[in-house]
């Protein structure tokens, strides 16, 4: 493959709504998926993998509606290597102005053993299914799942078959995060050199982060000739996650001197999307996460602070504004008006419609009455609660009062609204949070097991809001709930209820027969 200006353009393929949502507990609602897709489209993502249409009716409807609403991006649906999956994917994505079908099959010896297919039988299936997909759609992507552990001779053989059958993009997944940067580059170079027709299609890289090398592996593949990176916001994904969109995009931007490749991403949209995905997925971003972590632009040591004050470039290789991060943290208070709140929220990446502003303003005023100073992080937490669409939740906390003493047990008086009907109970527990959770279980009996209970302060001070994360598991279904409040016990109860509401959504989802594991 020769260097031309066209090949210097790297396509960004975002799979937050598909591979990202496969993270245990990261289920998103239909409206949340549509909102994230719209933000990705506006950001300049080239291809949005909107879901796995055959996985459930909910997945199908989300992909279909995203396809109808998309303005610029290619909308892609995932399918296994069978006609039913491919037909269902096409049924969903055909509504897009720029549809794509993405079909895959596991090609490594381990995966061939699972499918009970010989090399020849698998090759025949690949040819038949890619041909079928291409007869439906001009834009077809094919992935040999676990490509990095597939024999090179066989990988070359099946990639050639897929190209001849009509695949326009060949994705090379490091499905289990096993490879290293040097191997990632060598694999792409090997395919480009050995496979006939390889220079006529786009090679993509899809890396998982099990060994912490997803971003490095993706960038190494690009240097070797790949021109599409598959990634997710915040690196969301199964196990240790996927290549993080914000990392590869900013790496290409900041180190353009050694990696002369461009993307179509408006990087000022990164922070808003990061916050949105963290909110709806229930997966908070670790403080020291590259690019979007809370500490990514924080400087505590004296020499660093002095240097940044004199010249930001001393210790900052990129500006906070480059990713849409407000450099200031102006304090809001109870005297701040609606216009000031709208402007502040826009700075934080939230462009509120009138109805949203009205709801957030009411919450903001209530918070300002309880807190002397309301900081940016407080407002982000406020948006997290506002975006949960609590008024449409089947279960809602209406009243909670906890009686504490120096001796156990503690007691909690709780009123829950369940499907529009209010129920009241008093329960005891080993501490106020345990009492509140026992009260919720009494009013809404369930068998979900509490896997995680985590509290962290949003800002400093004794009046700081607490953000509580709760993870529940029921029959293999894992959900995460979050809520924030200046009262930790109230935040805990609301987070638990938020998780239960997500569990109810998960219960409605059904899986098809067969293995839904994907690249």
RODO-2510 file (C-alpha; in nm, 4 decimals, decimal comma):
residues 519
     n   res          X          Y          Z
     1     x     0,0000     0,0000     0,0000
     2     x     0,1503     0,3322    -0,1071
     3     x     0,1328     0,6558     0,0877
     4     x    -0,1219     0,8949    -0,0588
     5     x    -0,3179     1,1777     0,1043
     6     x    -0,6341     0,9660     0,0911
     7     x    -0,4697     0,6832     0,2857
     8     x    -0,3546     0,9253     0,5522
     9     x    -0,7187     0,9566     0,6606
    10     x    -0,8014     0,7153     0,9429
    11     x    -1,1655     0,6186     0,9820
    12     x    -1,3055     0,6086     1,3362
    13     x    -1,5462     0,3204     1,3940
    14     x    -1,7234     0,3590     1,7287
    15     x    -1,8707     0,0478     1,8864
    16     x    -1,9739     0,1938     2,2237
    17     x    -2,3370     0,1005     2,1571
    18     x    -2,2501    -0,2592     2,0664
    19     x    -1,9231    -0,3860     2,2145
    20     x    -1,9266    -0,1217     2,4878
    21     x    -2,2767    -0,2157     2,5970
    22     x    -2,1649    -0,5786     2,6320
    23     x    -1,9759    -0,4769     2,9479
    24     x    -2,1461    -0,6514     3,2410
    25     x    -2,3860    -0,3963     3,3890
    26     x    -2,3606    -0,1398     3,1087
    27     x    -2,7092    -0,1797     2,9617
    28     x    -2,8474     0,1407     2,8077
    29     x    -3,2077     0,2353     2,7419
    30     x    -3,3428     0,2935     2,3932
    31     x    -3,3504     0,6720     2,4342
    32     x    -2,9988     0,6748     2,5802
    33     x    -2,8670     0,4854     2,2784
    34     x    -3,0315     0,7303     2,0399
    35     x    -2,8878     1,0268     2,2281
    36     x    -2,5356     0,8848     2,2295
    37     x    -2,5609     0,7966     1,8594
    38     x    -2,6630     1,1541     1,7799
    39     x    -2,3661     1,2860     1,9782
    40     x    -2,1277     1,0473     1,8001
    41     x    -2,2691     1,1542     1,4644
    42     x    -2,2260     1,5217     1,5512
    43     x    -1,8732     1,4548     1,6755
    44     x    -1,7681     1,3259     1,3353
    45     x    -1,7435     0,9507     1,3956
    46     x    -1,7246     0,7831     1,0533
    47     x    -1,9002     0,4553     1,1374
    48     x    -2,1314     0,3877     1,4309
    49     x    -2,1828     0,0213     1,5163
    50     x    -2,5280     0,0695     1,6621
    51     x    -2,5872    -0,2806     1,7946
    52     x    -2,6443    -0,6501     1,7351
    53     x    -2,9912    -0,6531     1,5726
    54     x    -3,0692    -1,0220     1,6226
    55     x    -2,9676    -1,0175     1,9904
    56     x    -3,3076    -0,8886     2,1005
    57     x    -3,6053    -0,6888     1,9823
    58     x    -3,4697    -0,3936     2,1800
    59     x    -3,1352    -0,4103     2,0004
    60     x    -3,3082    -0,4317     1,6634
    61     x    -3,5288    -0,1305     1,7346
    62     x    -3,2318     0,0748     1,8559
    63     x    -3,0268     0,0015     1,5420
    64     x    -3,3265     0,0691     1,3189
    65     x    -3,4074     0,4015     1,4841
    66     x    -3,0451     0,5143     1,4890
    67     x    -3,0261     0,4312     1,1180
    68     x    -3,3319     0,6463     1,0514
    69     x    -3,2017     0,9417     1,2519
    70     x    -2,8349     0,9439     1,1500
    71     x    -2,7213     1,2422     0,9462
    72     x    -2,3615     1,1747     0,8456
    73     x    -2,2169     0,8534     0,9850
    74     x    -2,2335     0,5071     0,8331
    75     x    -2,4644     0,2984     1,0533
    76     x    -2,3490    -0,0578     1,1060
    77     x    -2,5213    -0,3648     1,2462
    78     x    -2,3360    -0,6754     1,3661
    79     x    -2,4262    -1,0299     1,2600
    80     x    -2,2871    -1,3776     1,2996
    81     x    -2,2015    -1,5850     0,9947
    82     x    -2,5501    -1,7067     0,9111
    83     x    -2,8216    -1,5818     0,6793
    84     x    -3,0790    -1,5132     0,9535
    85     x    -2,8405    -1,2814     1,1415
    86     x    -2,7385    -1,1014     0,8239
    87     x    -3,0989    -1,0559     0,7089
    88     x    -3,1948    -0,9142     1,0489
    89     x    -2,8986    -0,6750     1,0439
    90     x    -2,9947    -0,5524     0,6977
    91     x    -3,3564    -0,5107     0,8035
    92     x    -3,2337    -0,2689     1,0724
    93     x    -2,9579    -0,0736     0,8944
    94     x    -3,1284    -0,0397     0,5556
    95     x    -3,3021     0,2724     0,6870
    96     x    -2,9677     0,4566     0,6965
    97     x    -2,8506     0,6716     0,4081
    98     x    -2,5166     0,4916     0,4517
    99     x    -2,5763     0,1358     0,5831
   100     x    -2,3147    -0,1299     0,6608
   101     x    -2,3424    -0,4974     0,7524
   102     x    -2,0669    -0,6343     0,9765
   103     x    -2,0461    -1,0135     0,9860
   104     x    -1,7954    -1,2278     1,1747
   105     x    -1,6865    -1,5789     1,2595
   106     x    -1,4165    -1,7132     1,4925
   107     x    -1,1243    -1,8404     1,2838
   108     x    -0,8635    -1,9432     1,5424
   109     x    -0,8186    -2,3135     1,6256
   110     x    -0,9992    -2,2601     1,9560
   111     x    -1,3024    -2,1103     1,7854
   112     x    -1,3058    -2,3657     1,5046
   113     x    -1,3278    -2,6332     1,7727
   114     x    -1,6306    -2,4564     1,9215
   115     x    -1,8126    -2,4327     1,5870
   116     x    -1,7120    -2,7915     1,4922
   117     x    -1,6145    -2,6697     1,1445
   118     x    -1,3124    -2,7824     0,9487
   119     x    -1,0988    -2,5192     0,7780
   120     x    -1,2662    -2,5955     0,4449
   121     x    -1,6173    -2,5906     0,5914
   122     x    -1,5512    -2,2564     0,7569
   123     x    -1,4081    -2,1150     0,4352
   124     x    -1,7246    -2,2180     0,2515
   125     x    -1,9435    -2,0539     0,5150
   126     x    -1,7426    -1,7310     0,4968
   127     x    -1,7790    -1,7175     0,1193
   128     x    -2,1541    -1,7852     0,1357
   129     x    -2,2356    -1,5405     0,4146
   130     x    -2,0206    -1,2526     0,2891
   131     x    -2,1692    -1,3004    -0,0589
   132     x    -2,5181    -1,2941     0,0918
   133     x    -2,4405    -0,9755     0,2854
   134     x    -2,2947    -0,8076    -0,0245
   135     x    -2,6054    -0,8933    -0,2261
   136     x    -2,8032    -0,6936     0,0298
   137     x    -2,5622    -0,4068     0,0965
   138     x    -2,2743    -0,2448    -0,0926
   139     x    -2,0859    -0,1774     0,2319
   140     x    -1,9837    -0,5038     0,4016
   141     x    -1,7325    -0,5534     0,6807
   142     x    -1,5990    -0,8960     0,7699
   143     x    -1,4106    -0,9982     1,0851
   144     x    -1,2162    -1,3176     1,1598
   145     x    -1,2779    -1,3268     1,5350
   146     x    -0,9623    -1,4034     1,7357
   147     x    -0,7564    -1,3153     1,4297
   148     x    -0,4402    -1,2586     1,6328
   149     x    -0,4428    -1,6262     1,7383
   150     x    -0,5302    -1,7608     1,3927
   151     x    -0,2638    -1,9402     1,1843
   152     x    -0,1233    -1,6890     0,9336
   153     x    -0,1698    -1,9122     0,6312
   154     x    -0,5333    -1,9761     0,7164
   155     x    -0,5945    -1,6111     0,8023
   156     x    -0,4616    -1,5061     0,4611
   157     x    -0,6812    -1,7681     0,2955
   158     x    -1,0068    -1,6586     0,4587
   159     x    -0,9327    -1,2856     0,4215
   160     x    -0,8823    -1,3433     0,0476
   161     x    -1,2109    -1,5349     0,0320
   162     x    -1,3963    -1,2536     0,2098
   163     x    -1,2507    -0,9895    -0,0229
   164     x    -1,3432    -1,1916    -0,3336
   165     x    -1,6944    -1,2414    -0,1919
   166     x    -1,7415    -0,8642    -0,1710
   167     x    -1,6188    -0,7418     0,1696
   168     x    -1,5147    -0,3773     0,1478
   169     x    -1,3600    -0,3630     0,4960
   170     x    -1,1609    -0,6380     0,6650
   171     x    -1,1396    -0,6004     1,0412
   172     x    -0,8615    -0,7771     1,2300
   173     x    -0,9750    -0,8263     1,5914
   174     x    -0,7494    -0,8910     1,8862
   175     x    -1,0530    -1,0386     2,0565
   176     x    -0,8872    -1,1371     2,3838
   177     x    -0,6305    -0,8560     2,4088
   178     x    -0,3455    -1,1002     2,3553
   179     x    -0,1206    -0,9299     2,1015
   180     x     0,1521    -0,6664     2,1396
   181     x     0,2222    -0,3569     1,9234
   182     x     0,5003    -0,5174     1,7178
   183     x     0,2816    -0,8200     1,6415
   184     x    -0,0176    -0,5987     1,5634
   185     x     0,1830    -0,4120     1,2999
   186     x     0,3408    -0,7279     1,1568
   187     x    -0,0002    -0,8893     1,1126
   188     x    -0,1382    -0,5996     0,9086
   189     x     0,1781    -0,5800     0,6960
   190     x     0,1683    -0,9539     0,6349
   191     x    -0,1925    -0,9402     0,5116
   192     x    -0,1246    -0,6422     0,2873
   193     x     0,1737    -0,8193     0,1314
   194     x     0,0289    -1,1686     0,0939
   195     x    -0,3435    -1,1320     0,0201
   196     x    -0,4467    -1,0515    -0,3399
   197     x    -0,6740    -0,7457    -0,3551
   198     x    -0,5746    -0,6271    -0,0086
   199     x    -0,4734    -0,2861    -0,1409
   200     x    -0,8249    -0,2299    -0,2737
   201     x    -1,0094    -0,2537     0,0579
   202     x    -0,9822    -0,0953     0,4048
   203     x    -0,8157    -0,2864     0,6847
   204     x    -0,9450    -0,2171     1,0340
   205     x    -0,8031    -0,2893     1,3778
   206     x    -1,0150    -0,3888     1,6797
   207     x    -0,8192    -0,4233     2,0036
   208     x    -0,9098    -0,5223     2,3566
   209     x    -0,7218    -0,3956     2,6583
   210     x    -0,6614    -0,7111     2,8639
   211     x    -0,2875    -0,6422     2,8798
   212     x    -0,3240    -0,2635     2,8744
   213     x    -0,2016    -0,2348     2,5147
   214     x    -0,5195    -0,1658     2,3163
   215     x    -0,4310     0,1908     2,2186
   216     x    -0,0696     0,1024     2,1377
   217     x    -0,1808    -0,1978     1,9308
   218     x    -0,4328     0,0113     1,7361
   219     x    -0,1790     0,2832     1,6566
   220     x     0,0814     0,0254     1,5545
   221     x    -0,1721    -0,1286     1,3144
   222     x    -0,2378     0,2145     1,1615
   223     x     0,1335     0,2718     1,1066
   224     x     0,1444    -0,0649     0,9307
   225     x    -0,1413     0,0235     0,6947
   226     x    -0,4741    -0,0160     0,8750
   227     x    -0,7005     0,2789     0,8009
   228     x    -0,9894     0,2145     1,0381
   229     x    -0,9730     0,2023     1,4182
   230     x    -1,2538     0,0344     1,6121
   231     x    -1,2929     0,1914     1,9550
   232     x    -1,5325     0,3001     2,2277
   233     x    -1,5862     0,6082     2,4415
   234     x    -1,3944     0,5755     2,7719
   235     x    -1,2612     0,2405     2,6479
   236     x    -1,5915     0,0835     2,7561
   237     x    -1,6126    -0,2864     2,6735
   238     x    -1,6008    -0,6447     2,7891
   239     x    -1,3430    -0,7477     3,0505
   240     x    -1,0720    -0,4765     3,0527
   241     x    -1,2426    -0,2826     2,7753
   242     x    -1,1682    -0,1746     2,4188
   243     x    -0,9385     0,0767     2,2550
   244     x    -1,0473     0,4172     2,3883
   245     x    -1,1616     0,6572     2,1168
   246     x    -1,0339     0,9593     2,3052
   247     x    -0,6868     0,8059     2,3404
   248     x    -0,6256     0,7151     1,9755
   249     x    -0,7791     1,0367     1,8425
   250     x    -0,5778     1,2617     2,0721
   251     x    -0,2609     1,0572     2,0193
   252     x    -0,2932     1,1099     1,6443
   253     x    -0,3581     1,4791     1,6997
   254     x    -0,0885     1,5522     1,9572
   255     x     0,1807     1,3340     1,7948
   256     x     0,0985     1,4169     1,4355
   257     x     0,4701     1,4796     1,3870
   258     x     0,5417     1,1056     1,3998
   259     x     0,1953     0,9750     1,3066
   260     x     0,0839     1,1840     1,0058
   261     x    -0,2764     1,0651     0,9994
   262     x    -0,5965     1,2638     1,0337
   263     x    -0,9454     1,1854     1,1600
   264     x    -1,2735     1,3675     1,1154
   265     x    -1,3337     1,3935     1,4897
   266     x    -1,4260     1,7243     1,6522
   267     x    -1,2175     1,6692     1,9638
   268     x    -1,3961     1,9449     2,1574
   269     x    -1,6911     1,7033     2,1834
   270     x    -1,4875     1,4370     2,3645
   271     x    -1,5501     1,5421     2,7241
   272     x    -1,9254     1,5774     2,6808
   273     x    -1,9500     1,2300     2,5282
   274     x    -1,7257     1,0810     2,7943
   275     x    -1,9511     1,2174     3,0681
   276     x    -2,2647     1,1048     2,8896
   277     x    -2,1416     0,7481     2,8389
   278     x    -2,0223     0,7291     3,1998
   279     x    -2,3647     0,8456     3,3135
   280     x    -2,5836     0,6115     3,1101
   281     x    -2,3575     0,3078     3,1429
   282     x    -2,3091     0,3484     3,5164
   283     x    -1,9332     0,3058     3,4659
   284     x    -1,7508     0,6040     3,6218
   285     x    -1,4252     0,7127     3,4612
   286     x    -1,1202     0,6403     3,6761
   287     x    -0,9576     0,9584     3,8041
   288     x    -0,6244     0,8959     3,6297
   289     x    -0,7752     0,7812     3,2991
   290     x    -0,5840     0,9247     3,0034
   291     x    -0,7466     1,2275     2,8356
   292     x    -1,0835     1,2268     3,0177
   293     x    -0,9961     1,1357     3,3777
   294     x    -1,0614     1,3926     3,6490
   295     x    -0,6868     1,4167     3,7188
   296     x    -0,5760     1,4251     3,3540
   297     x    -0,5159     1,8004     3,3747
   298     x    -0,4668     1,8289     3,7521
   299     x    -0,1292     1,9376     3,8920
   300     x    -0,0515     1,9032     4,2602
   301     x     0,3248     1,9124     4,2972
   302     x     0,4619     2,2625     4,3491
   303     x     0,7055     2,2528     4,0598
   304     x     0,4313     2,1378     3,8221
   305     x     0,1882     2,4052     3,9387
   306     x     0,4510     2,6756     3,9030
   307     x     0,5405     2,5595     3,5546
   308     x     0,1800     2,5403     3,4355
   309     x     0,1048     2,8881     3,5679
   310     x     0,4023     3,0310     3,3785
   311     x     0,3534     2,8285     3,0617
   312     x     0,0868     2,5582     3,0306
   313     x     0,2984     2,3673     2,7789
   314     x     0,5559     2,2997     3,0513
   315     x     0,3535     2,0056     3,1820
   316     x     0,0500     1,9888     2,9490
   317     x     0,0916     1,8335     2,6061
   318     x    -0,2631     1,9338     2,5110
   319     x    -0,5016     2,2042     2,6229
   320     x    -0,8125     2,1190     2,8259
   321     x    -1,0130     2,3126     2,5661
   322     x    -0,8945     2,0670     2,2970
   323     x    -1,1238     1,8015     2,4430
   324     x    -1,4038     2,0396     2,5409
   325     x    -1,3000     2,0696     2,9045
   326     x    -1,3757     2,4003     3,0701
   327     x    -1,0494     2,5276     3,2119
   328     x    -1,2224     2,7254     3,4833
   329     x    -1,4426     2,5979     3,7632
   330     x    -1,6619     2,8974     3,8355
   331     x    -1,8833     2,8554     4,1359
   332     x    -2,2598     2,8686     4,0993
   333     x    -2,4885     2,9529     4,3889
   334     x    -2,8517     2,9905     4,4888
   335     x    -2,8660     3,3372     4,3337
   336     x    -2,7529     3,2143     3,9911
   337     x    -3,0285     3,2410     3,7312
   338     x    -3,1577     3,0164     3,4566
   339     x    -2,9509     3,1858     3,1840
   340     x    -2,6307     3,1448     3,3852
   341     x    -2,7087     2,7789     3,4430
   342     x    -2,7755     2,7197     3,0717
   343     x    -2,4443     2,8871     2,9809
   344     x    -2,2558     2,6874     3,2433
   345     x    -2,4096     2,3585     3,1304
   346     x    -2,3174     2,4371     2,7705
   347     x    -1,9568     2,4929     2,8802
   348     x    -1,9682     2,1491     3,0405
   349     x    -2,0889     1,9903     2,7171
   350     x    -2,4636     1,9771     2,7860
   351     x    -2,6807     2,1679     2,5391
   352     x    -3,0131     2,1643     2,7235
   353     x    -3,3526     2,1947     2,5615
   354     x    -3,6064     2,4150     2,7411
   355     x    -3,7776     2,1239     2,9191
   356     x    -3,4434     1,9784     3,0273
   357     x    -3,3295     2,3174     3,1539
   358     x    -3,6483     2,3576     3,3550
   359     x    -3,5975     2,0201     3,5253
   360     x    -3,2258     2,0731     3,5910
   361     x    -3,2853     2,4252     3,7214
   362     x    -3,5297     2,2961     3,9833
   363     x    -3,2741     2,0348     4,0921
   364     x    -2,9961     2,2947     4,0896
   365     x    -3,1917     2,5311     4,3151
   366     x    -3,2667     2,2492     4,5579
   367     x    -2,8981     2,1595     4,5649
   368     x    -2,7914     2,5231     4,6048
   369     x    -3,0174     2,5520     4,9096
   370     x    -2,8282     2,2642     5,0698
   371     x    -2,4772     2,3559     4,9480
   372     x    -2,3171     2,6965     4,9811
   373     x    -2,1185     2,6529     4,6600
   374     x    -2,2078     2,4402     4,3556
   375     x    -1,9088     2,3385     4,1440
   376     x    -1,8775     2,1969     3,7934
   377     x    -1,8568     1,8393     3,9230
   378     x    -2,1766     1,8980     4,1212
   379     x    -2,3531     1,9991     3,8005
   380     x    -2,2204     1,6949     3,6150
   381     x    -2,3565     1,4763     3,8955
   382     x    -2,6858     1,6642     3,8731
   383     x    -2,7046     1,5851     3,5016
   384     x    -2,6305     1,2203     3,5753
   385     x    -2,9397     1,2013     3,7935
   386     x    -3,1494     1,4094     3,5542
   387     x    -3,0641     1,1860     3,2582
   388     x    -3,1901     0,8758     3,4359
   389     x    -3,5438     0,9729     3,3291
   390     x    -3,6693     0,8831     3,6772
   391     x    -4,0223     1,0055     3,6153
   392     x    -4,0737     0,7119     3,3767
   393     x    -3,9091     0,4522     3,6019
   394     x    -4,1323     0,1786     3,7370
   395     x    -3,9801     0,2147     4,0849
   396     x    -3,9270     0,5553     4,2461
   397     x    -3,8142     0,6687     4,5910
   398     x    -4,0770     0,9062     4,7293
   399     x    -3,9702     0,9372     5,0931
   400     x    -3,6871     0,8077     5,3096
   401     x    -3,6144     0,8699     5,6760
   402     x    -3,3425     0,6831     5,8609
   403     x    -3,3126     0,6665     6,2396
   404     x    -2,9537     0,6165     6,3542
   405     x    -2,8049     0,5491     6,6941
   406     x    -2,4814     0,4299     6,8451
   407     x    -2,6204     0,0778     6,8730
   408     x    -2,7530    -0,1457     6,5944
   409     x    -2,9966    -0,2086     6,4449
   410     x    -3,0791     0,1106     6,2555
   411     x    -3,4221     0,1636     6,1013
   412     x    -3,5487     0,3134     5,7744
   413     x    -3,8962     0,4447     5,6924
   414     x    -3,9438     0,4229     5,3150
   415     x    -4,2165     0,5071     5,0660
   416     x    -4,1685     0,3596     4,7192
   417     x    -4,3841     0,4136     4,4148
   418     x    -4,4084     0,0879     4,2203
   419     x    -4,5888     0,1100     3,8872
   420     x    -4,7657     0,4244     4,0072
   421     x    -4,8820     0,2874     4,3442
   422     x    -4,7159     0,4014     4,6654
   423     x    -4,6120     0,1500     4,9304
   424     x    -4,4671     0,2153     5,2769
   425     x    -4,2575     0,0075     5,5147
   426     x    -4,0207     0,0348     5,8111
   427     x    -3,7194    -0,1959     5,8039
   428     x    -3,4130    -0,2503     6,0164
   429     x    -3,0536    -0,3186     5,9240
   430     x    -2,6937    -0,3208     6,0319
   431     x    -2,6419     0,0468     5,9607
   432     x    -2,8516     0,3094     5,7799
   433     x    -2,7687     0,1956     5,4253
   434     x    -2,8416    -0,1686     5,5057
   435     x    -3,1739    -0,0641     5,6622
   436     x    -3,2655     0,1387     5,3519
   437     x    -3,1779    -0,1526     5,1197
   438     x    -3,3792    -0,3940     5,3355
   439     x    -3,6772    -0,1589     5,3095
   440     x    -3,6474    -0,1541     4,9293
   441     x    -3,6340    -0,5359     4,9216
   442     x    -3,9433    -0,5540     5,1416
   443     x    -4,1468    -0,3312     4,9084
   444     x    -4,0050    -0,4738     4,5849
   445     x    -3,9054    -0,8372     4,6488
   446     x    -3,6304    -0,9688     4,4211
   447     x    -3,3437    -1,2164     4,4156
   448     x    -3,0759    -0,9841     4,2791
   449     x    -2,7451    -1,0046     4,4635
   450     x    -2,5508    -0,6921     4,5589
   451     x    -2,2069    -0,7236     4,3944
   452     x    -2,0737    -0,3731     4,4478
   453     x    -2,1503    -0,0763     4,6697
   454     x    -1,9212     0,2214     4,6223
   455     x    -1,9307     0,5810     4,7475
   456     x    -1,7154     0,8742     4,6473
   457     x    -1,7415     1,2460     4,7148
   458     x    -1,8119     1,4618     4,4098
   459     x    -1,6326     1,7645     4,5549
   460     x    -1,4567     1,8587     4,8761
   461     x    -1,6157     1,9617     5,2053
   462     x    -1,8614     1,8158     5,4517
   463     x    -2,1520     1,9363     5,2372
   464     x    -2,0198     1,7580     4,9259
   465     x    -2,2514     1,5450     4,7197
   466     x    -2,1880     1,1724     4,7398
   467     x    -2,2088     0,9674     4,4218
   468     x    -2,3066     0,6092     4,4949
   469     x    -2,2612     0,3195     4,2519
   470     x    -2,4505    -0,0066     4,3022
   471     x    -2,4063    -0,3237     4,0985
   472     x    -2,6666    -0,6018     4,1105
   473     x    -2,6603    -0,9519     3,9606
   474     x    -2,9589    -1,1742     3,8898
   475     x    -2,9401    -1,4990     3,6908
   476     x    -2,6315    -1,3822     3,5027
   477     x    -2,7755    -1,0387     3,4298
   478     x    -2,5586    -0,7602     3,5732
   479     x    -2,6747    -0,3997     3,6072
   480     x    -2,5240    -0,0864     3,7567
   481     x    -2,7104     0,2057     3,9132
   482     x    -2,5836     0,5472     4,0196
   483     x    -2,7182     0,8474     4,2050
   484     x    -2,5848     1,1585     4,3796
   485     x    -2,7075     1,3504     4,6828
   486     x    -2,5680     1,5497     4,9724
   487     x    -2,7217     1,2755     5,1883
   488     x    -2,5230     0,9557     5,1327
   489     x    -2,8089     0,7308     5,2474
   490     x    -3,0555     0,8950     5,0080
   491     x    -2,8032     0,8620     4,7247
   492     x    -2,7576     0,4950     4,8182
   493     x    -3,1309     0,4203     4,8086
   494     x    -3,1759     0,5993     4,4771
   495     x    -2,8749     0,4202     4,3245
   496     x    -3,0161     0,0839     4,4361
   497     x    -3,3538     0,1695     4,2841
   498     x    -3,1828     0,2939     3,9670
   499     x    -3,0126    -0,0462     3,9370
   500     x    -3,3440    -0,2263     3,9910
   501     x    -3,5067    -0,0237     3,7142
   502     x    -3,2213    -0,1181     3,4818
   503     x    -3,2670    -0,4812     3,5839
   504     x    -3,6322    -0,4630     3,4815
   505     x    -3,5201    -0,3382     3,1395
   506     x    -3,2701    -0,6253     3,1135
   507     x    -3,5368    -0,8798     3,2033
   508     x    -3,7343    -0,7726     2,8976
   509     x    -3,4406    -0,8442     2,6691
   510     x    -3,4162    -1,1930     2,5191
   511     x    -3,1176    -1,3577     2,3558
   512     x    -3,1304    -1,5788     2,0467
   513     x    -3,0130    -1,9373     2,0518
   514     x    -2,6404    -1,9822     2,0111
   515     x    -2,3315    -1,7968     2,1170
   516     x    -2,3517    -1,4186     2,0942
   517     x    -1,9855    -1,3654     2,1749
   518     x    -1,8348    -1,1300     1,9218
   519     x    -1,5100    -0,9864     1,8003
***
